[in-house]
Amino acid sequence: MDCISSDTNIWFDFHSIDQLSLPFLMSYKYIIFEEALREEIVSPPELLAKLIKYGLTGVELTTEEFFYAEMLGGKYVRLSGYDRTALAIARERGIPLMTGDRALRKAAEAEGVEVFGTIGLLDRMYGAGVINSKIYLSCLEKFKKHPERRLPQEELDERIHAILKVMEEYQLVDE
């Protein structure tokens, strides 16, 4: 089972389209700094309990992760403390970082950490056969209807167009 260091915004994205359980169909173990889990996921009230039930795991920082996160603060002033800990966990443990935060994604890339976001996770689920084309399309369309989630609309449009083309080719689209 692969571990993924998680930022919190991904979970809000999937919650907004009523598909919070989908990412947990993957064979990933999602981990997050314990304090971030308890402090950042406070609303809606049921979200934290659902995430824990599905398998999101809070972890403590190692000494190395703590000091690395502190060092990142001077280097990337736009990152919050929780952003820095998510990046530190990913880098120090040699695992990918999952986030939709643009500044955090750029910092992760600069630090040599594999990073992907909500759409990337959805792509992975579809590519692994964990979700079918209809669920994939439905999620993309629902994300498109929630612009407050700040997902790149052009990426959503590209994927919607591509999956519709595949579905039409295989006659999976209702006429």
Chimera marker file (.cmm) of the C-alpha trace (Angstrom):
<marker_set name="trace">
<marker id="1" x="0.000" y="0.000" z="0.000" r="1" g="1" b="0" radius="0.5"/>
<marker id="2" x="1.414" y="3.339" z="-1.076" r="1" g="1" b="0" radius="0.5"/>
<marker id="3" x="1.350" y="6.233" z="1.383" r="1" g="1" b="0" radius="0.5"/>
<marker id="4" x="0.265" y="9.696" z="0.300" r="1" g="1" b="0" radius="0.5"/>
<marker id="5" x="0.852" y="12.861" z="2.325" r="1" g="1" b="0" radius="0.5"/>
<marker id="6" x="-2.397" y="14.789" z="2.198" r="1" g="1" b="0" radius="0.5"/>
<marker id="7" x="-3.318" y="18.415" z="2.442" r="1" g="1" b="0" radius="0.5"/>
<marker id="8" x="-6.886" y="19.095" z="3.569" r="1" g="1" b="0" radius="0.5"/>
<marker id="9" x="-8.306" y="20.842" z="0.488" r="1" g="1" b="0" radius="0.5"/>
<marker id="10" x="-8.636" y="17.608" z="-1.517" r="1" g="1" b="0" radius="0.5"/>
<marker id="11" x="-11.123" y="16.293" z="1.013" r="1" g="1" b="0" radius="0.5"/>
<marker id="12" x="-13.247" y="19.438" z="0.790" r="1" g="1" b="0" radius="0.5"/>
<marker id="13" x="-13.320" y="19.008" z="-3.002" r="1" g="1" b="0" radius="0.5"/>
<marker id="14" x="-14.627" y="15.445" z="-2.855" r="1" g="1" b="0" radius="0.5"/>
<marker id="15" x="-17.027" y="16.324" z="-0.054" r="1" g="1" b="0" radius="0.5"/>
<marker id="16" x="-18.484" y="19.159" z="-2.164" r="1" g="1" b="0" radius="0.5"/>
<marker id="17" x="-19.622" y="16.653" z="-4.814" r="1" g="1" b="0" radius="0.5"/>
<marker id="18" x="-20.815" y="14.011" z="-2.314" r="1" g="1" b="0" radius="0.5"/>
<marker id="19" x="-18.060" y="11.589" z="-3.318" r="1" g="1" b="0" radius="0.5"/>
<marker id="20" x="-15.892" y="11.616" z="-0.200" r="1" g="1" b="0" radius="0.5"/>
<marker id="21" x="-15.529" y="7.837" z="-0.124" r="1" g="1" b="0" radius="0.5"/>
<marker id="22" x="-14.188" y="7.529" z="-3.695" r="1" g="1" b="0" radius="0.5"/>
<marker id="23" x="-10.497" y="8.250" z="-2.983" r="1" g="1" b="0" radius="0.5"/>
<marker id="24" x="-10.508" y="5.531" z="-0.348" r="1" g="1" b="0" radius="0.5"/>
<marker id="25" x="-11.243" y="2.935" z="-3.033" r="1" g="1" b="0" radius="0.5"/>
<marker id="26" x="-7.607" y="3.286" z="-4.076" r="1" g="1" b="0" radius="0.5"/>
<marker id="27" x="-5.025" y="1.148" z="-2.321" r="1" g="1" b="0" radius="0.5"/>
<marker id="28" x="-3.408" y="4.250" z="-0.815" r="1" g="1" b="0" radius="0.5"/>
<marker id="29" x="-2.894" y="5.043" z="2.821" r="1" g="1" b="0" radius="0.5"/>
<marker id="30" x="-3.603" y="8.765" z="3.151" r="1" g="1" b="0" radius="0.5"/>
<marker id="31" x="-1.722" y="10.428" z="5.979" r="1" g="1" b="0" radius="0.5"/>
<marker id="32" x="-1.848" y="13.947" z="7.358" r="1" g="1" b="0" radius="0.5"/>
<marker id="33" x="-0.229" y="15.771" z="10.251" r="1" g="1" b="0" radius="0.5"/>
<marker id="34" x="-2.443" y="14.958" z="13.255" r="1" g="1" b="0" radius="0.5"/>
<marker id="35" x="-2.769" y="18.598" z="14.293" r="1" g="1" b="0" radius="0.5"/>
<marker id="36" x="-3.813" y="19.663" z="10.772" r="1" g="1" b="0" radius="0.5"/>
<marker id="37" x="-6.417" y="16.919" z="10.721" r="1" g="1" b="0" radius="0.5"/>
<marker id="38" x="-7.991" y="18.159" z="13.965" r="1" g="1" b="0" radius="0.5"/>
<marker id="39" x="-7.561" y="21.905" z="13.377" r="1" g="1" b="0" radius="0.5"/>
<marker id="40" x="-8.334" y="22.336" z="9.667" r="1" g="1" b="0" radius="0.5"/>
<marker id="41" x="-11.203" y="19.896" z="9.182" r="1" g="1" b="0" radius="0.5"/>
<marker id="42" x="-13.803" y="21.416" z="11.473" r="1" g="1" b="0" radius="0.5"/>
<marker id="43" x="-16.638" y="22.226" z="9.091" r="1" g="1" b="0" radius="0.5"/>
<marker id="44" x="-18.953" y="20.701" z="8.199" r="1" g="1" b="0" radius="0.5"/>
<marker id="45" x="-19.023" y="18.938" z="11.562" r="1" g="1" b="0" radius="0.5"/>
<marker id="46" x="-19.451" y="15.413" z="10.175" r="1" g="1" b="0" radius="0.5"/>
<marker id="47" x="-16.521" y="15.620" z="7.742" r="1" g="1" b="0" radius="0.5"/>
<marker id="48" x="-13.742" y="14.742" z="10.190" r="1" g="1" b="0" radius="0.5"/>
<marker id="49" x="-15.546" y="11.652" z="11.496" r="1" g="1" b="0" radius="0.5"/>
<marker id="50" x="-16.221" y="10.455" z="7.942" r="1" g="1" b="0" radius="0.5"/>
<marker id="51" x="-12.598" y="10.918" z="6.891" r="1" g="1" b="0" radius="0.5"/>
<marker id="52" x="-11.327" y="9.007" z="9.904" r="1" g="1" b="0" radius="0.5"/>
<marker id="53" x="-13.886" y="6.248" z="9.286" r="1" g="1" b="0" radius="0.5"/>
<marker id="54" x="-12.792" y="5.970" z="5.638" r="1" g="1" b="0" radius="0.5"/>
<marker id="55" x="-9.139" y="5.755" z="6.661" r="1" g="1" b="0" radius="0.5"/>
<marker id="56" x="-7.458" y="9.177" z="6.697" r="1" g="1" b="0" radius="0.5"/>
<marker id="57" x="-4.719" y="8.743" z="9.286" r="1" g="1" b="0" radius="0.5"/>
<marker id="58" x="-3.215" y="11.447" z="11.453" r="1" g="1" b="0" radius="0.5"/>
<marker id="59" x="0.527" y="11.158" z="12.060" r="1" g="1" b="0" radius="0.5"/>
<marker id="60" x="3.004" y="12.917" z="14.296" r="1" g="1" b="0" radius="0.5"/>
<marker id="61" x="6.037" y="14.656" z="12.840" r="1" g="1" b="0" radius="0.5"/>
<marker id="62" x="9.455" y="13.113" z="13.182" r="1" g="1" b="0" radius="0.5"/>
<marker id="63" x="12.253" y="15.372" z="14.392" r="1" g="1" b="0" radius="0.5"/>
<marker id="64" x="13.572" y="15.611" z="10.822" r="1" g="1" b="0" radius="0.5"/>
<marker id="65" x="10.152" y="16.541" z="9.470" r="1" g="1" b="0" radius="0.5"/>
<marker id="66" x="9.699" y="19.183" z="12.146" r="1" g="1" b="0" radius="0.5"/>
<marker id="67" x="13.019" y="20.877" z="11.349" r="1" g="1" b="0" radius="0.5"/>
<marker id="68" x="12.490" y="20.575" z="7.608" r="1" g="1" b="0" radius="0.5"/>
<marker id="69" x="9.047" y="22.198" z="7.930" r="1" g="1" b="0" radius="0.5"/>
<marker id="70" x="10.631" y="25.026" z="9.928" r="1" g="1" b="0" radius="0.5"/>
<marker id="71" x="13.283" y="25.530" z="7.240" r="1" g="1" b="0" radius="0.5"/>
<marker id="72" x="10.586" y="25.655" z="4.559" r="1" g="1" b="0" radius="0.5"/>
<marker id="73" x="8.998" y="28.619" z="6.368" r="1" g="1" b="0" radius="0.5"/>
<marker id="74" x="11.909" y="30.874" z="5.462" r="1" g="1" b="0" radius="0.5"/>
<marker id="75" x="12.051" y="29.611" z="1.910" r="1" g="1" b="0" radius="0.5"/>
<marker id="76" x="8.325" y="29.650" z="1.043" r="1" g="1" b="0" radius="0.5"/>
<marker id="77" x="6.666" y="32.476" z="2.950" r="1" g="1" b="0" radius="0.5"/>
<marker id="78" x="3.244" y="31.894" z="1.322" r="1" g="1" b="0" radius="0.5"/>
<marker id="79" x="2.904" y="28.420" z="2.837" r="1" g="1" b="0" radius="0.5"/>
<marker id="80" x="0.984" y="27.934" z="6.056" r="1" g="1" b="0" radius="0.5"/>
<marker id="81" x="2.459" y="25.879" z="8.852" r="1" g="1" b="0" radius="0.5"/>
<marker id="82" x="0.199" y="22.972" z="7.910" r="1" g="1" b="0" radius="0.5"/>
<marker id="83" x="1.222" y="23.263" z="4.256" r="1" g="1" b="0" radius="0.5"/>
<marker id="84" x="4.862" y="23.055" z="5.301" r="1" g="1" b="0" radius="0.5"/>
<marker id="85" x="4.229" y="19.982" z="7.439" r="1" g="1" b="0" radius="0.5"/>
<marker id="86" x="2.406" y="18.200" z="4.580" r="1" g="1" b="0" radius="0.5"/>
<marker id="87" x="5.390" y="18.904" z="2.317" r="1" g="1" b="0" radius="0.5"/>
<marker id="88" x="7.901" y="17.907" z="4.987" r="1" g="1" b="0" radius="0.5"/>
<marker id="89" x="6.120" y="14.591" z="5.571" r="1" g="1" b="0" radius="0.5"/>
<marker id="90" x="6.102" y="13.861" z="1.835" r="1" g="1" b="0" radius="0.5"/>
<marker id="91" x="9.736" y="14.760" z="1.281" r="1" g="1" b="0" radius="0.5"/>
<marker id="92" x="11.187" y="13.118" z="4.359" r="1" g="1" b="0" radius="0.5"/>
<marker id="93" x="9.187" y="9.904" z="3.877" r="1" g="1" b="0" radius="0.5"/>
<marker id="94" x="9.768" y="9.819" z="0.125" r="1" g="1" b="0" radius="0.5"/>
<marker id="95" x="6.060" y="9.765" z="-0.714" r="1" g="1" b="0" radius="0.5"/>
<marker id="96" x="3.836" y="11.878" z="-2.997" r="1" g="1" b="0" radius="0.5"/>
<marker id="97" x="2.012" y="14.971" z="-1.789" r="1" g="1" b="0" radius="0.5"/>
<marker id="98" x="-1.655" y="15.431" z="-2.601" r="1" g="1" b="0" radius="0.5"/>
<marker id="99" x="-2.818" y="19.037" z="-2.632" r="1" g="1" b="0" radius="0.5"/>
<marker id="100" x="-4.757" y="21.528" z="-4.676" r="1" g="1" b="0" radius="0.5"/>
<marker id="101" x="-2.951" y="24.535" z="-3.186" r="1" g="1" b="0" radius="0.5"/>
<marker id="102" x="-0.998" y="26.255" z="-5.982" r="1" g="1" b="0" radius="0.5"/>
<marker id="103" x="1.767" y="27.650" z="-3.766" r="1" g="1" b="0" radius="0.5"/>
<marker id="104" x="2.230" y="24.290" z="-2.068" r="1" g="1" b="0" radius="0.5"/>
<marker id="105" x="2.315" y="22.474" z="-5.413" r="1" g="1" b="0" radius="0.5"/>
<marker id="106" x="5.027" y="24.819" z="-6.687" r="1" g="1" b="0" radius="0.5"/>
<marker id="107" x="7.056" y="24.395" z="-3.508" r="1" g="1" b="0" radius="0.5"/>
<marker id="108" x="6.728" y="20.598" z="-3.723" r="1" g="1" b="0" radius="0.5"/>
<marker id="109" x="7.933" y="20.612" z="-7.318" r="1" g="1" b="0" radius="0.5"/>
<marker id="110" x="10.868" y="22.841" z="-6.363" r="1" g="1" b="0" radius="0.5"/>
<marker id="111" x="11.725" y="20.440" z="-3.531" r="1" g="1" b="0" radius="0.5"/>
<marker id="112" x="11.618" y="17.433" z="-5.855" r="1" g="1" b="0" radius="0.5"/>
<marker id="113" x="8.441" y="15.945" z="-4.374" r="1" g="1" b="0" radius="0.5"/>
<marker id="114" x="5.885" y="14.223" z="-6.593" r="1" g="1" b="0" radius="0.5"/>
<marker id="115" x="2.649" y="16.171" z="-6.314" r="1" g="1" b="0" radius="0.5"/>
<marker id="116" x="-0.872" y="15.810" z="-7.646" r="1" g="1" b="0" radius="0.5"/>
<marker id="117" x="-4.254" y="17.281" z="-6.849" r="1" g="1" b="0" radius="0.5"/>
<marker id="118" x="-7.939" y="16.497" z="-6.954" r="1" g="1" b="0" radius="0.5"/>
<marker id="119" x="-8.119" y="16.051" z="-10.714" r="1" g="1" b="0" radius="0.5"/>
<marker id="120" x="-4.930" y="13.995" z="-10.689" r="1" g="1" b="0" radius="0.5"/>
<marker id="121" x="-6.383" y="11.714" z="-8.033" r="1" g="1" b="0" radius="0.5"/>
<marker id="122" x="-9.572" y="11.341" z="-10.040" r="1" g="1" b="0" radius="0.5"/>
<marker id="123" x="-7.441" y="10.488" z="-13.110" r="1" g="1" b="0" radius="0.5"/>
<marker id="124" x="-5.589" y="7.856" z="-11.071" r="1" g="1" b="0" radius="0.5"/>
<marker id="125" x="-8.851" y="6.293" z="-9.914" r="1" g="1" b="0" radius="0.5"/>
<marker id="126" x="-10.136" y="6.109" z="-13.483" r="1" g="1" b="0" radius="0.5"/>
<marker id="127" x="-6.808" y="4.879" z="-14.862" r="1" g="1" b="0" radius="0.5"/>
<marker id="128" x="-6.642" y="2.123" z="-12.236" r="1" g="1" b="0" radius="0.5"/>
<marker id="129" x="-10.177" y="0.996" z="-13.059" r="1" g="1" b="0" radius="0.5"/>
<marker id="130" x="-11.397" y="1.871" z="-9.578" r="1" g="1" b="0" radius="0.5"/>
<marker id="131" x="-14.130" y="4.028" z="-11.114" r="1" g="1" b="0" radius="0.5"/>
<marker id="132" x="-15.762" y="3.631" z="-14.500" r="1" g="1" b="0" radius="0.5"/>
<marker id="133" x="-16.157" y="6.241" z="-17.230" r="1" g="1" b="0" radius="0.5"/>
<marker id="134" x="-19.641" y="7.276" z="-16.097" r="1" g="1" b="0" radius="0.5"/>
<marker id="135" x="-18.516" y="7.964" z="-12.523" r="1" g="1" b="0" radius="0.5"/>
<marker id="136" x="-15.397" y="9.735" z="-13.804" r="1" g="1" b="0" radius="0.5"/>
<marker id="137" x="-17.499" y="11.967" z="-16.078" r="1" g="1" b="0" radius="0.5"/>
<marker id="138" x="-20.024" y="12.622" z="-13.327" r="1" g="1" b="0" radius="0.5"/>
<marker id="139" x="-17.294" y="13.741" z="-10.916" r="1" g="1" b="0" radius="0.5"/>
<marker id="140" x="-15.691" y="16.007" z="-13.526" r="1" g="1" b="0" radius="0.5"/>
<marker id="141" x="-19.043" y="17.619" z="-14.292" r="1" g="1" b="0" radius="0.5"/>
<marker id="142" x="-19.853" y="18.075" z="-10.611" r="1" g="1" b="0" radius="0.5"/>
<marker id="143" x="-16.448" y="19.674" z="-9.974" r="1" g="1" b="0" radius="0.5"/>
<marker id="144" x="-17.126" y="22.027" z="-12.877" r="1" g="1" b="0" radius="0.5"/>
<marker id="145" x="-20.364" y="23.132" z="-11.180" r="1" g="1" b="0" radius="0.5"/>
<marker id="146" x="-18.426" y="24.061" z="-8.021" r="1" g="1" b="0" radius="0.5"/>
<marker id="147" x="-16.080" y="26.866" z="-9.159" r="1" g="1" b="0" radius="0.5"/>
<marker id="148" x="-15.587" y="27.903" z="-5.527" r="1" g="1" b="0" radius="0.5"/>
<marker id="149" x="-13.415" y="24.778" z="-5.201" r="1" g="1" b="0" radius="0.5"/>
<marker id="150" x="-10.960" y="26.552" z="-7.563" r="1" g="1" b="0" radius="0.5"/>
<marker id="151" x="-10.165" y="23.581" z="-9.779" r="1" g="1" b="0" radius="0.5"/>
<marker id="152" x="-8.735" y="24.519" z="-13.193" r="1" g="1" b="0" radius="0.5"/>
<marker id="153" x="-11.789" y="24.765" z="-15.421" r="1" g="1" b="0" radius="0.5"/>
<marker id="154" x="-9.786" y="24.218" z="-18.619" r="1" g="1" b="0" radius="0.5"/>
<marker id="155" x="-8.432" y="20.914" z="-17.272" r="1" g="1" b="0" radius="0.5"/>
<marker id="156" x="-11.932" y="19.821" z="-16.346" r="1" g="1" b="0" radius="0.5"/>
<marker id="157" x="-13.184" y="20.788" z="-19.833" r="1" g="1" b="0" radius="0.5"/>
<marker id="158" x="-10.353" y="18.869" z="-21.545" r="1" g="1" b="0" radius="0.5"/>
<marker id="159" x="-11.101" y="15.723" z="-19.572" r="1" g="1" b="0" radius="0.5"/>
<marker id="160" x="-14.864" y="16.014" z="-20.047" r="1" g="1" b="0" radius="0.5"/>
<marker id="161" x="-14.379" y="16.353" z="-23.794" r="1" g="1" b="0" radius="0.5"/>
<marker id="162" x="-11.939" y="13.426" z="-23.920" r="1" g="1" b="0" radius="0.5"/>
<marker id="163" x="-14.073" y="11.055" z="-21.851" r="1" g="1" b="0" radius="0.5"/>
<marker id="164" x="-17.222" y="11.933" z="-23.813" r="1" g="1" b="0" radius="0.5"/>
<marker id="165" x="-15.339" y="11.102" z="-27.001" r="1" g="1" b="0" radius="0.5"/>
<marker id="166" x="-14.286" y="7.717" z="-25.582" r="1" g="1" b="0" radius="0.5"/>
<marker id="167" x="-17.775" y="7.010" z="-24.289" r="1" g="1" b="0" radius="0.5"/>
<marker id="168" x="-19.324" y="7.877" z="-27.669" r="1" g="1" b="0" radius="0.5"/>
<marker id="169" x="-16.808" y="5.648" z="-29.420" r="1" g="1" b="0" radius="0.5"/>
<marker id="170" x="-17.793" y="2.743" z="-27.195" r="1" g="1" b="0" radius="0.5"/>
<marker id="171" x="-21.465" y="3.779" z="-27.209" r="1" g="1" b="0" radius="0.5"/>
<marker id="172" x="-21.539" y="4.378" z="-23.469" r="1" g="1" b="0" radius="0.5"/>
<marker id="173" x="-23.298" y="7.747" z="-23.719" r="1" g="1" b="0" radius="0.5"/>
<marker id="174" x="-27.069" y="7.809" z="-23.490" r="1" g="1" b="0" radius="0.5"/>
<marker id="175" x="-28.514" y="9.163" z="-26.710" r="1" g="1" b="0" radius="0.5"/>
<link id1="1" id2="2" r="1" g="1" b="0" radius="0.2"/>
<link id1="2" id2="3" r="1" g="1" b="0" radius="0.2"/>
<link id1="3" id2="4" r="1" g="1" b="0" radius="0.2"/>
<link id1="4" id2="5" r="1" g="1" b="0" radius="0.2"/>
<link id1="5" id2="6" r="1" g="1" b="0" radius="0.2"/>
<link id1="6" id2="7" r="1" g="1" b="0" radius="0.2"/>
<link id1="7" id2="8" r="1" g="1" b="0" radius="0.2"/>
<link id1="8" id2="9" r="1" g="1" b="0" radius="0.2"/>
<link id1="9" id2="10" r="1" g="1" b="0" radius="0.2"/>
<link id1="10" id2="11" r="1" g="1" b="0" radius="0.2"/>
<link id1="11" id2="12" r="1" g="1" b="0" radius="0.2"/>
<link id1="12" id2="13" r="1" g="1" b="0" radius="0.2"/>
<link id1="13" id2="14" r="1" g="1" b="0" radius="0.2"/>
<link id1="14" id2="15" r="1" g="1" b="0" radius="0.2"/>
<link id1="15" id2="16" r="1" g="1" b="0" radius="0.2"/>
<link id1="16" id2="17" r="1" g="1" b="0" radius="0.2"/>
<link id1="17" id2="18" r="1" g="1" b="0" radius="0.2"/>
<link id1="18" id2="19" r="1" g="1" b="0" radius="0.2"/>
<link id1="19" id2="20" r="1" g="1" b="0" radius="0.2"/>
<link id1="20" id2="21" r="1" g="1" b="0" radius="0.2"/>
<link id1="21" id2="22" r="1" g="1" b="0" radius="0.2"/>
<link id1="22" id2="23" r="1" g="1" b="0" radius="0.2"/>
<link id1="23" id2="24" r="1" g="1" b="0" radius="0.2"/>
<link id1="24" id2="25" r="1" g="1" b="0" radius="0.2"/>
<link id1="25" id2="26" r="1" g="1" b="0" radius="0.2"/>
<link id1="26" id2="27" r="1" g="1" b="0" radius="0.2"/>
<link id1="27" id2="28" r="1" g="1" b="0" radius="0.2"/>
<link id1="28" id2="29" r="1" g="1" b="0" radius="0.2"/>
<link id1="29" id2="30" r="1" g="1" b="0" radius="0.2"/>
<link id1="30" id2="31" r="1" g="1" b="0" radius="0.2"/>
<link id1="31" id2="32" r="1" g="1" b="0" radius="0.2"/>
<link id1="32" id2="33" r="1" g="1" b="0" radius="0.2"/>
<link id1="33" id2="34" r="1" g="1" b="0" radius="0.2"/>
<link id1="34" id2="35" r="1" g="1" b="0" radius="0.2"/>
<link id1="35" id2="36" r="1" g="1" b="0" radius="0.2"/>
<link id1="36" id2="37" r="1" g="1" b="0" radius="0.2"/>
<link id1="37" id2="38" r="1" g="1" b="0" radius="0.2"/>
<link id1="38" id2="39" r="1" g="1" b="0" radius="0.2"/>
<link id1="39" id2="40" r="1" g="1" b="0" radius="0.2"/>
<link id1="40" id2="41" r="1" g="1" b="0" radius="0.2"/>
<link id1="41" id2="42" r="1" g="1" b="0" radius="0.2"/>
<link id1="42" id2="43" r="1" g="1" b="0" radius="0.2"/>
<link id1="43" id2="44" r="1" g="1" b="0" radius="0.2"/>
<link id1="44" id2="45" r="1" g="1" b="0" radius="0.2"/>
<link id1="45" id2="46" r="1" g="1" b="0" radius="0.2"/>
<link id1="46" id2="47" r="1" g="1" b="0" radius="0.2"/>
<link id1="47" id2="48" r="1" g="1" b="0" radius="0.2"/>
<link id1="48" id2="49" r="1" g="1" b="0" radius="0.2"/>
<link id1="49" id2="50" r="1" g="1" b="0" radius="0.2"/>
<link id1="50" id2="51" r="1" g="1" b="0" radius="0.2"/>
<link id1="51" id2="52" r="1" g="1" b="0" radius="0.2"/>
<link id1="52" id2="53" r="1" g="1" b="0" radius="0.2"/>
<link id1="53" id2="54" r="1" g="1" b="0" radius="0.2"/>
<link id1="54" id2="55" r="1" g="1" b="0" radius="0.2"/>
<link id1="55" id2="56" r="1" g="1" b="0" radius="0.2"/>
<link id1="56" id2="57" r="1" g="1" b="0" radius="0.2"/>
<link id1="57" id2="58" r="1" g="1" b="0" radius="0.2"/>
<link id1="58" id2="59" r="1" g="1" b="0" radius="0.2"/>
<link id1="59" id2="60" r="1" g="1" b="0" radius="0.2"/>
<link id1="60" id2="61" r="1" g="1" b="0" radius="0.2"/>
<link id1="61" id2="62" r="1" g="1" b="0" radius="0.2"/>
<link id1="62" id2="63" r="1" g="1" b="0" radius="0.2"/>
<link id1="63" id2="64" r="1" g="1" b="0" radius="0.2"/>
<link id1="64" id2="65" r="1" g="1" b="0" radius="0.2"/>
<link id1="65" id2="66" r="1" g="1" b="0" radius="0.2"/>
<link id1="66" id2="67" r="1" g="1" b="0" radius="0.2"/>
<link id1="67" id2="68" r="1" g="1" b="0" radius="0.2"/>
<link id1="68" id2="69" r="1" g="1" b="0" radius="0.2"/>
<link id1="69" id2="70" r="1" g="1" b="0" radius="0.2"/>
<link id1="70" id2="71" r="1" g="1" b="0" radius="0.2"/>
<link id1="71" id2="72" r="1" g="1" b="0" radius="0.2"/>
<link id1="72" id2="73" r="1" g="1" b="0" radius="0.2"/>
<link id1="73" id2="74" r="1" g="1" b="0" radius="0.2"/>
<link id1="74" id2="75" r="1" g="1" b="0" radius="0.2"/>
<link id1="75" id2="76" r="1" g="1" b="0" radius="0.2"/>
<link id1="76" id2="77" r="1" g="1" b="0" radius="0.2"/>
<link id1="77" id2="78" r="1" g="1" b="0" radius="0.2"/>
<link id1="78" id2="79" r="1" g="1" b="0" radius="0.2"/>
<link id1="79" id2="80" r="1" g="1" b="0" radius="0.2"/>
<link id1="80" id2="81" r="1" g="1" b="0" radius="0.2"/>
<link id1="81" id2="82" r="1" g="1" b="0" radius="0.2"/>
<link id1="82" id2="83" r="1" g="1" b="0" radius="0.2"/>
<link id1="83" id2="84" r="1" g="1" b="0" radius="0.2"/>
<link id1="84" id2="85" r="1" g="1" b="0" radius="0.2"/>
<link id1="85" id2="86" r="1" g="1" b="0" radius="0.2"/>
<link id1="86" id2="87" r="1" g="1" b="0" radius="0.2"/>
<link id1="87" id2="88" r="1" g="1" b="0" radius="0.2"/>
<link id1="88" id2="89" r="1" g="1" b="0" radius="0.2"/>
<link id1="89" id2="90" r="1" g="1" b="0" radius="0.2"/>
<link id1="90" id2="91" r="1" g="1" b="0" radius="0.2"/>
<link id1="91" id2="92" r="1" g="1" b="0" radius="0.2"/>
<link id1="92" id2="93" r="1" g="1" b="0" radius="0.2"/>
<link id1="93" id2="94" r="1" g="1" b="0" radius="0.2"/>
<link id1="94" id2="95" r="1" g="1" b="0" radius="0.2"/>
<link id1="95" id2="96" r="1" g="1" b="0" radius="0.2"/>
<link id1="96" id2="97" r="1" g="1" b="0" radius="0.2"/>
<link id1="97" id2="98" r="1" g="1" b="0" radius="0.2"/>
<link id1="98" id2="99" r="1" g="1" b="0" radius="0.2"/>
<link id1="99" id2="100" r="1" g="1" b="0" radius="0.2"/>
<link id1="100" id2="101" r="1" g="1" b="0" radius="0.2"/>
<link id1="101" id2="102" r="1" g="1" b="0" radius="0.2"/>
<link id1="102" id2="103" r="1" g="1" b="0" radius="0.2"/>
<link id1="103" id2="104" r="1" g="1" b="0" radius="0.2"/>
<link id1="104" id2="105" r="1" g="1" b="0" radius="0.2"/>
<link id1="105" id2="106" r="1" g="1" b="0" radius="0.2"/>
<link id1="106" id2="107" r="1" g="1" b="0" radius="0.2"/>
<link id1="107" id2="108" r="1" g="1" b="0" radius="0.2"/>
<link id1="108" id2="109" r="1" g="1" b="0" radius="0.2"/>
<link id1="109" id2="110" r="1" g="1" b="0" radius="0.2"/>
<link id1="110" id2="111" r="1" g="1" b="0" radius="0.2"/>
<link id1="111" id2="112" r="1" g="1" b="0" radius="0.2"/>
<link id1="112" id2="113" r="1" g="1" b="0" radius="0.2"/>
<link id1="113" id2="114" r="1" g="1" b="0" radius="0.2"/>
<link id1="114" id2="115" r="1" g="1" b="0" radius="0.2"/>
<link id1="115" id2="116" r="1" g="1" b="0" radius="0.2"/>
<link id1="116" id2="117" r="1" g="1" b="0" radius="0.2"/>
<link id1="117" id2="118" r="1" g="1" b="0" radius="0.2"/>
<link id1="118" id2="119" r="1" g="1" b="0" radius="0.2"/>
<link id1="119" id2="120" r="1" g="1" b="0" radius="0.2"/>
<link id1="120" id2="121" r="1" g="1" b="0" radius="0.2"/>
<link id1="121" id2="122" r="1" g="1" b="0" radius="0.2"/>
<link id1="122" id2="123" r="1" g="1" b="0" radius="0.2"/>
<link id1="123" id2="124" r="1" g="1" b="0" radius="0.2"/>
<link id1="124" id2="125" r="1" g="1" b="0" radius="0.2"/>
<link id1="125" id2="126" r="1" g="1" b="0" radius="0.2"/>
<link id1="126" id2="127" r="1" g="1" b="0" radius="0.2"/>
<link id1="127" id2="128" r="1" g="1" b="0" radius="0.2"/>
<link id1="128" id2="129" r="1" g="1" b="0" radius="0.2"/>
<link id1="129" id2="130" r="1" g="1" b="0" radius="0.2"/>
<link id1="130" id2="131" r="1" g="1" b="0" radius="0.2"/>
<link id1="131" id2="132" r="1" g="1" b="0" radius="0.2"/>
<link id1="132" id2="133" r="1" g="1" b="0" radius="0.2"/>
<link id1="133" id2="134" r="1" g="1" b="0" radius="0.2"/>
<link id1="134" id2="135" r="1" g="1" b="0" radius="0.2"/>
<link id1="135" id2="136" r="1" g="1" b="0" radius="0.2"/>
<link id1="136" id2="137" r="1" g="1" b="0" radius="0.2"/>
<link id1="137" id2="138" r="1" g="1" b="0" radius="0.2"/>
<link id1="138" id2="139" r="1" g="1" b="0" radius="0.2"/>
<link id1="139" id2="140" r="1" g="1" b="0" radius="0.2"/>
<link id1="140" id2="141" r="1" g="1" b="0" radius="0.2"/>
<link id1="141" id2="142" r="1" g="1" b="0" radius="0.2"/>
<link id1="142" id2="143" r="1" g="1" b="0" radius="0.2"/>
<link id1="143" id2="144" r="1" g="1" b="0" radius="0.2"/>
<link id1="144" id2="145" r="1" g="1" b="0" radius="0.2"/>
<link id1="145" id2="146" r="1" g="1" b="0" radius="0.2"/>
<link id1="146" id2="147" r="1" g="1" b="0" radius="0.2"/>
<link id1="147" id2="148" r="1" g="1" b="0" radius="0.2"/>
<link id1="148" id2="149" r="1" g="1" b="0" radius="0.2"/>
<link id1="149" id2="150" r="1" g="1" b="0" radius="0.2"/>
<link id1="150" id2="151" r="1" g="1" b="0" radius="0.2"/>
<link id1="151" id2="152" r="1" g="1" b="0" radius="0.2"/>
<link id1="152" id2="153" r="1" g="1" b="0" radius="0.2"/>
<link id1="153" id2="154" r="1" g="1" b="0" radius="0.2"/>
<link id1="154" id2="155" r="1" g="1" b="0" radius="0.2"/>
<link id1="155" id2="156" r="1" g="1" b="0" radius="0.2"/>
<link id1="156" id2="157" r="1" g="1" b="0" radius="0.2"/>
<link id1="157" id2="158" r="1" g="1" b="0" radius="0.2"/>
<link id1="158" id2="159" r="1" g="1" b="0" radius="0.2"/>
<link id1="159" id2="160" r="1" g="1" b="0" radius="0.2"/>
<link id1="160" id2="161" r="1" g="1" b="0" radius="0.2"/>
<link id1="161" id2="162" r="1" g="1" b="0" radius="0.2"/>
<link id1="162" id2="163" r="1" g="1" b="0" radius="0.2"/>
<link id1="163" id2="164" r="1" g="1" b="0" radius="0.2"/>
<link id1="164" id2="165" r="1" g="1" b="0" radius="0.2"/>
<link id1="165" id2="166" r="1" g="1" b="0" radius="0.2"/>
<link id1="166" id2="167" r="1" g="1" b="0" radius="0.2"/>
<link id1="167" id2="168" r="1" g="1" b="0" radius="0.2"/>
<link id1="168" id2="169" r="1" g="1" b="0" radius="0.2"/>
<link id1="169" id2="170" r="1" g="1" b="0" radius="0.2"/>
<link id1="170" id2="171" r="1" g="1" b="0" radius="0.2"/>
<link id1="171" id2="172" r="1" g="1" b="0" radius="0.2"/>
<link id1="172" id2="173" r="1" g="1" b="0" radius="0.2"/>
<link id1="173" id2="174" r="1" g="1" b="0" radius="0.2"/>
<link id1="174" id2="175" r="1" g="1" b="0" radius="0.2"/>
</marker_set>
